[in-house]
Amino acid sequence: MWPAGLWTCVSQDWTPQIGDPEATGWLTVAAYLICAVLALAVWRGQPDGRGRGFWALVAAVTLFLAVNKQLDLQTALTATARCLAHAQGWYEQRRIVQLGFIAAFLGLTGAGLWLGGRSLRGNLRESGVALIGLVVLAGFVMVRAIGFHHVDALIGQRQLGVSANFVFENAGLLLIALNAAAILLRRPGRTAELPRRG
């Protein structure tokens, strides 16, 4: 399938536009961007071997998810795969491809969390809350990516005008932001003590 024909097919299901124009959508985008900036600040000030890989991972993931929150890139990916399946004749076997994609996604997410956690060895006390936040966030992303309909229906319910989806997603972001802010707030006192120890 030529790129122009593929784009025509994909654009029937997805076009680049704001995916969640509600206030809660923009608040979540802001939360992702705040977490990315805080994680980057922690990463820049961390000594080598003190969880720098973890905070780099947090910065990259939250920045990507901020963009994805409004562009809805997973819908574009799904639409592209559907169009290719029809054009290349494997639409009837799409379940095998879907299972392979889900397995790869879960494996990649698990590997990322494992590598991020591994970089925190000896530093888990300082950054453990952010690790829990990242696990919560990964759980949210996996539920949305895999699309368990019963779970989607549950997290889509609204209480007091706010969806459980919003609470679930932002709970992980709040943990990450609080942990990063705590590290940054402690940093000036710690750096002031270093010359006296030498």
ZADO-1210 file (C-alpha; in nm, 4 decimals, padded with zeros to 6 digits):
<atoms>
<atom x="00.0000" y="00.0000" z="00.0000" code="MET" pos="1"/>
<atom x="00.1432" y="00.3362" z="-00.1051" code="TRP" pos="2"/>
<atom x="00.1839" y="00.6060" z="00.1648" code="PRO" pos="3"/>
<atom x="-00.0913" y="00.8251" z="00.0140" code="ALA" pos="4"/>
<atom x="-00.3352" y="00.5334" z="00.0058" code="GLY" pos="5"/>
<atom x="-00.2368" y="00.4285" z="00.3583" code="LEU" pos="6"/>
<atom x="-00.2899" y="00.7820" z="00.4872" code="TRP" pos="7"/>
<atom x="-00.6334" y="00.7970" z="00.3224" code="THR" pos="8"/>
<atom x="-00.7286" y="00.4703" z="00.4906" code="CYS" pos="9"/>
<atom x="-00.5885" y="00.5706" z="00.8341" code="VAL" pos="10"/>
<atom x="-00.7526" y="00.9135" z="00.8213" code="SER" pos="11"/>
<atom x="-01.0945" y="00.7474" z="00.8159" code="GLN" pos="12"/>
<atom x="-01.0363" y="00.6460" z="01.1814" code="ASP" pos="13"/>
<atom x="-00.7763" y="00.8982" z="01.3029" code="TRP" pos="14"/>
<atom x="-00.6720" y="01.2530" z="01.2249" code="THR" pos="15"/>
<atom x="-00.4151" y="01.4629" z="01.4104" code="PRO" pos="16"/>
<atom x="-00.6270" y="01.6730" z="01.6431" code="GLN" pos="17"/>
<atom x="-00.6754" y="01.7348" z="02.0147" code="ILE" pos="18"/>
<atom x="-00.7990" y="01.4049" z="02.1533" code="GLY" pos="19"/>
<atom x="-00.9230" y="01.5184" z="02.4954" code="ASP" pos="20"/>
<atom x="-01.0231" y="01.8863" z="02.4928" code="PRO" pos="21"/>
<atom x="-01.1871" y="01.8726" z="02.8378" code="GLU" pos="22"/>
<atom x="-01.0275" y="02.0486" z="03.1353" code="ALA" pos="23"/>
<atom x="-00.9305" y="01.7135" z="03.2900" code="THR" pos="24"/>
<atom x="-00.7463" y="01.6188" z="02.9694" code="GLY" pos="25"/>
<atom x="-00.5427" y="01.9389" z="02.9739" code="TRP" pos="26"/>
<atom x="-00.4769" y="01.9013" z="03.3493" code="LEU" pos="27"/>
<atom x="-00.3387" y="01.5547" z="03.2830" code="THR" pos="28"/>
<atom x="-00.1169" y="01.6853" z="03.0016" code="VAL" pos="29"/>
<atom x="00.0117" y="01.9545" z="03.2397" code="ALA" pos="30"/>
<atom x="00.0772" y="01.6880" z="03.5055" code="ALA" pos="31"/>
<atom x="00.2763" y="01.4791" z="03.2556" code="TYR" pos="32"/>
<atom x="00.4836" y="01.7820" z="03.1530" code="LEU" pos="33"/>
<atom x="00.5471" y="01.8821" z="03.5163" code="ILE" pos="34"/>
<atom x="00.6636" y="01.5271" z="03.5916" code="CYS" pos="35"/>
<atom x="00.8909" y="01.5301" z="03.2848" code="ALA" pos="36"/>
<atom x="01.0510" y="01.8613" z="03.3900" code="VAL" pos="37"/>
<atom x="01.0929" y="01.7493" z="03.7531" code="LEU" pos="38"/>
<atom x="01.2376" y="01.4124" z="03.6468" code="ALA" pos="39"/>
<atom x="01.4819" y="01.5855" z="03.4141" code="LEU" pos="40"/>
<atom x="01.5884" y="01.8196" z="03.6967" code="ALA" pos="41"/>
<atom x="01.6466" y="01.5232" z="03.9293" code="VAL" pos="42"/>
<atom x="01.8376" y="01.3380" z="03.6557" code="TRP" pos="43"/>
<atom x="02.0646" y="01.6372" z="03.5899" code="ARG" pos="44"/>
<atom x="02.1604" y="01.6677" z="03.9556" code="GLY" pos="45"/>
<atom x="02.2007" y="01.2997" z="04.0403" code="GLN" pos="46"/>
<atom x="02.5532" y="01.1676" z="04.0821" code="PRO" pos="47"/>
<atom x="02.6457" y="00.8774" z="03.8545" code="ASP" pos="48"/>
<atom x="02.5000" y="00.5495" z="03.9737" code="GLY" pos="49"/>
<atom x="02.2357" y="00.7149" z="04.1946" code="ARG" pos="50"/>
<atom x="01.9293" y="00.6291" z="03.9872" code="GLY" pos="51"/>
<atom x="02.0087" y="00.8521" z="03.6903" code="ARG" pos="52"/>
<atom x="01.8818" y="00.5859" z="03.4482" code="GLY" pos="53"/>
<atom x="01.5525" y="00.5646" z="03.6343" code="PHE" pos="54"/>
<atom x="01.4927" y="00.9398" z="03.6263" code="TRP" pos="55"/>
<atom x="01.5893" y="00.9546" z="03.2570" code="ALA" pos="56"/>
<atom x="01.3297" y="00.6828" z="03.1938" code="LEU" pos="57"/>
<atom x="01.0655" y="00.8747" z="03.3910" code="VAL" pos="58"/>
<atom x="01.1398" y="01.1958" z="03.1966" code="ALA" pos="59"/>
<atom x="01.1203" y="01.0201" z="02.8581" code="ALA" pos="60"/>
<atom x="00.8038" y="00.8233" z="02.9398" code="VAL" pos="61"/>
<atom x="00.6114" y="01.1172" z="03.0839" code="THR" pos="62"/>
<atom x="00.7103" y="01.3455" z="02.7945" code="LEU" pos="63"/>
<atom x="00.5966" y="01.0859" z="02.5400" code="PHE" pos="64"/>
<atom x="00.2689" y="01.0256" z="02.7269" code="LEU" pos="65"/>
<atom x="00.2016" y="01.4020" z="02.7404" code="ALA" pos="66"/>
<atom x="00.2166" y="01.4144" z="02.3603" code="VAL" pos="67"/>
<atom x="00.0195" y="01.0909" z="02.3231" code="ASN" pos="68"/>
<atom x="-00.2524" y="01.2122" z="02.5607" code="LYS" pos="69"/>
<atom x="-00.3758" y="01.4667" z="02.3090" code="GLN" pos="70"/>
<atom x="-00.2664" y="01.3167" z="01.9770" code="LEU" pos="71"/>
<atom x="-00.4067" y="00.9692" z="02.0610" code="ASP" pos="72"/>
<atom x="-00.1212" y="00.7939" z="01.8816" code="LEU" pos="73"/>
<atom x="-00.2398" y="00.4454" z="01.9798" code="GLN" pos="74"/>
<atom x="-00.5529" y="00.4998" z="01.7690" code="THR" pos="75"/>
<atom x="-00.3310" y="00.5950" z="01.4743" code="ALA" pos="76"/>
<atom x="-00.1268" y="00.2775" z="01.5282" code="LEU" pos="77"/>
<atom x="-00.4416" y="00.0626" z="01.5436" code="THR" pos="78"/>
<atom x="-00.5853" y="00.2257" z="01.2316" code="ALA" pos="79"/>
<atom x="-00.2550" y="00.1788" z="01.0448" code="THR" pos="80"/>
<atom x="-00.2402" y="-00.1904" z="01.1386" code="ALA" pos="81"/>
<atom x="-00.6047" y="-00.2399" z="01.0303" code="ARG" pos="82"/>
<atom x="-00.5417" y="-00.0744" z="00.6933" code="CYS" pos="83"/>
<atom x="-00.2269" y="-00.2791" z="00.6333" code="LEU" pos="84"/>
<atom x="-00.4082" y="-00.5988" z="00.7338" code="ALA" pos="85"/>
<atom x="-00.6809" y="-00.5347" z="00.4763" code="HIS" pos="86"/>
<atom x="-00.4346" y="-00.4296" z="00.2048" code="ALA" pos="87"/>
<atom x="-00.1958" y="-00.7208" z="00.2619" code="GLN" pos="88"/>
<atom x="-00.4642" y="-00.9849" z="00.3133" code="GLY" pos="89"/>
<atom x="-00.4002" y="-01.0923" z="00.6729" code="TRP" pos="90"/>
<atom x="-00.7018" y="-00.9267" z="00.8361" code="TYR" pos="91"/>
<atom x="-00.8564" y="-01.2674" z="00.9192" code="GLU" pos="92"/>
<atom x="-00.5380" y="-01.3584" z="01.1122" code="GLN" pos="93"/>
<atom x="-00.5223" y="-01.0222" z="01.2946" code="ARG" pos="94"/>
<atom x="-00.5796" y="-01.1836" z="01.6371" code="ARG" pos="95"/>
<atom x="-00.2377" y="-01.3512" z="01.6192" code="ILE" pos="96"/>
<atom x="-00.0753" y="-01.0163" z="01.5348" code="VAL" pos="97"/>
<atom x="-00.2702" y="-00.8447" z="01.8153" code="GLN" pos="98"/>
<atom x="-00.1558" y="-01.1067" z="02.0671" code="LEU" pos="99"/>
<atom x="00.2023" y="-01.0669" z="01.9462" code="GLY" pos="100"/>
<atom x="00.1787" y="-00.6887" z="01.9823" code="PHE" pos="101"/>
<atom x="00.0317" y="-00.7159" z="02.3336" code="ILE" pos="102"/>
<atom x="00.3038" y="-00.9618" z="02.4369" code="ALA" pos="103"/>
<atom x="00.5737" y="-00.7336" z="02.2951" code="ALA" pos="104"/>
<atom x="00.4203" y="-00.4297" z="02.4661" code="PHE" pos="105"/>
<atom x="00.3971" y="-00.6068" z="02.8022" code="LEU" pos="106"/>
<atom x="00.7524" y="-00.7358" z="02.7634" code="GLY" pos="107"/>
<atom x="00.8871" y="-00.3923" z="02.6740" code="LEU" pos="108"/>
<atom x="00.7007" y="-00.2287" z="02.9624" code="THR" pos="109"/>
<atom x="00.8200" y="-00.4939" z="03.2071" code="GLY" pos="110"/>
<atom x="01.1789" y="-00.4639" z="03.0826" code="ALA" pos="111"/>
<atom x="01.1659" y="-00.0850" z="03.1162" code="GLY" pos="112"/>
<atom x="01.0363" y="-00.1071" z="03.4733" code="LEU" pos="113"/>
<atom x="01.2959" y="-00.3713" z="03.5596" code="TRP" pos="114"/>
<atom x="01.5820" y="-00.1642" z="03.4167" code="LEU" pos="115"/>
<atom x="01.4521" y="00.1484" z="03.5888" code="GLY" pos="116"/>
<atom x="01.4200" y="-00.0347" z="03.9217" code="GLY" pos="117"/>
<atom x="01.7627" y="-00.1932" z="03.8753" code="ARG" pos="118"/>
<atom x="01.9195" y="00.1500" z="03.8345" code="SER" pos="119"/>
<atom x="01.7786" y="00.2359" z="04.1795" code="LEU" pos="120"/>
<atom x="01.9802" y="-00.0301" z="04.3624" code="ARG" pos="121"/>
<atom x="02.1091" y="00.1302" z="04.6781" code="GLY" pos="122"/>
<atom x="01.8860" y="00.4318" z="04.6149" code="ASN" pos="123"/>
<atom x="01.5410" y="00.2782" z="04.6508" code="LEU" pos="124"/>
<atom x="01.4627" y="00.4692" z="04.9689" code="ARG" pos="125"/>
<atom x="01.5122" y="00.8024" z="04.7923" code="GLU" pos="126"/>
<atom x="01.3218" y="00.7193" z="04.4716" code="SER" pos="127"/>
<atom x="01.0945" y="00.4286" z="04.5683" code="GLY" pos="128"/>
<atom x="00.7753" y="00.6391" z="04.5713" code="VAL" pos="129"/>
<atom x="00.8406" y="00.7454" z="04.2119" code="ALA" pos="130"/>
<atom x="00.8964" y="00.3792" z="04.1187" code="LEU" pos="131"/>
<atom x="00.5529" y="00.2958" z="04.2634" code="ILE" pos="132"/>
<atom x="00.4093" y="00.5893" z="04.0663" code="GLY" pos="133"/>
<atom x="00.5701" y="00.4606" z="03.7475" code="LEU" pos="134"/>
<atom x="00.4246" y="00.1122" z="03.8116" code="VAL" pos="135"/>
<atom x="00.0764" y="00.2657" z="03.8608" code="VAL" pos="136"/>
<atom x="00.1198" y="00.4635" z="03.5395" code="LEU" pos="137"/>
<atom x="00.2389" y="00.1539" z="03.3510" code="ALA" pos="138"/>
<atom x="-00.0637" y="-00.0364" z="03.4800" code="GLY" pos="139"/>
<atom x="-00.2926" y="00.2375" z="03.3521" code="PHE" pos="140"/>
<atom x="-00.1243" y="00.2414" z="03.0099" code="VAL" pos="141"/>
<atom x="-00.1382" y="-00.1380" z="02.9827" code="MET" pos="142"/>
<atom x="-00.5101" y="-00.1477" z="03.0688" code="VAL" pos="143"/>
<atom x="-00.5801" y="00.1156" z="02.8032" code="ARG" pos="144"/>
<atom x="-00.3517" y="-00.0438" z="02.5418" code="ALA" pos="145"/>
<atom x="-00.4871" y="-00.3956" z="02.5845" code="ILE" pos="146"/>
<atom x="-00.8448" y="-00.2671" z="02.6023" code="GLY" pos="147"/>
<atom x="-01.0116" y="-00.4956" z="02.8557" code="PHE" pos="148"/>
<atom x="-01.3690" y="-00.3799" z="02.8016" code="HIS" pos="149"/>
<atom x="-01.4890" y="-00.4488" z="03.1575" code="HIS" pos="150"/>
<atom x="-01.1924" y="-00.2602" z="03.3054" code="VAL" pos="151"/>
<atom x="-01.2343" y="00.0229" z="03.0539" code="ASP" pos="152"/>
<atom x="-01.5997" y="00.0522" z="03.1567" code="ALA" pos="153"/>
<atom x="-01.4996" y="00.0579" z="03.5247" code="LEU" pos="154"/>
<atom x="-01.2336" y="00.3278" z="03.4934" code="ILE" pos="155"/>
<atom x="-01.4617" y="00.5290" z="03.2653" code="GLY" pos="156"/>
<atom x="-01.7220" y="00.5755" z="03.5411" code="GLN" pos="157"/>
<atom x="-01.7608" y="00.9287" z="03.6761" code="ARG" pos="158"/>
<atom x="-01.8011" y="01.0457" z="04.0347" code="GLN" pos="159"/>
<atom x="-01.8522" y="01.4153" z="04.1110" code="LEU" pos="160"/>
<atom x="-01.7805" y="01.4923" z="03.7462" code="GLY" pos="161"/>
<atom x="-01.4372" y="01.3236" z="03.7480" code="VAL" pos="162"/>
<atom x="-01.3715" y="00.9854" z="03.5863" code="SER" pos="163"/>
<atom x="-01.1912" y="00.7021" z="03.7638" code="ALA" pos="164"/>
<atom x="-00.9706" y="00.7057" z="03.4541" code="ASN" pos="165"/>
<atom x="-00.8479" y="01.0567" z="03.5470" code="PHE" pos="166"/>
<atom x="-00.7839" y="00.9550" z="03.9094" code="VAL" pos="167"/>
<atom x="-00.5996" y="00.6333" z="03.8124" code="PHE" pos="168"/>
<atom x="-00.3743" y="00.8087" z="03.5609" code="GLU" pos="169"/>
<atom x="-00.2979" y="01.1080" z="03.7809" code="ASN" pos="170"/>
<atom x="-00.2342" y="00.9045" z="04.0970" code="ALA" pos="171"/>
<atom x="00.0857" y="00.7687" z="03.9419" code="GLY" pos="172"/>
<atom x="00.1842" y="01.1148" z="03.8218" code="LEU" pos="173"/>
<atom x="00.1269" y="01.2616" z="04.1678" code="LEU" pos="174"/>
<atom x="00.3560" y="01.0028" z="04.3291" code="LEU" pos="175"/>
<atom x="00.6287" y="01.0730" z="04.0733" code="ILE" pos="176"/>
<atom x="00.5995" y="01.4503" z="04.1154" code="ALA" pos="177"/>
<atom x="00.6016" y="01.4357" z="04.4963" code="LEU" pos="178"/>
<atom x="00.9101" y="01.2128" z="04.5012" code="ASN" pos="179"/>
<atom x="01.0959" y="01.4295" z="04.2498" code="ALA" pos="180"/>
<atom x="01.0054" y="01.7490" z="04.4380" code="ALA" pos="181"/>
<atom x="01.1228" y="01.5965" z="04.7673" code="ALA" pos="182"/>
<atom x="01.4607" y="01.5077" z="04.6143" code="ILE" pos="183"/>
<atom x="01.4996" y="01.8552" z="04.4645" code="LEU" pos="184"/>
<atom x="01.4037" y="02.0271" z="04.7910" code="LEU" pos="185"/>
<atom x="01.6623" y="01.8256" z="04.9848" code="ARG" pos="186"/>
<atom x="01.9368" y="01.8827" z="04.7302" code="ARG" pos="187"/>
<atom x="02.0694" y="02.2299" z="04.8329" code="PRO" pos="188"/>
<atom x="02.1435" y="02.1190" z="05.1920" code="GLY" pos="189"/>
<atom x="02.3111" y="01.8030" z="05.0729" code="ARG" pos="190"/>
<atom x="02.5395" y="01.9828" z="04.8269" code="THR" pos="191"/>
<atom x="02.6306" y="02.2395" z="05.0925" code="ALA" pos="192"/>
<atom x="02.7568" y="01.9623" z="05.3191" code="GLU" pos="193"/>
<atom x="02.9837" y="01.8019" z="05.0593" code="LEU" pos="194"/>
<atom x="03.2821" y="02.0469" z="05.0884" code="PRO" pos="195"/>
<atom x="03.2910" y="02.0099" z="05.4699" code="ARG" pos="196"/>
<atom x="03.3209" y="01.6310" z="05.4435" code="ARG" pos="197"/>
<atom x="03.6305" y="01.6571" z="05.2207" code="GLY" pos="198"/>
</atoms>
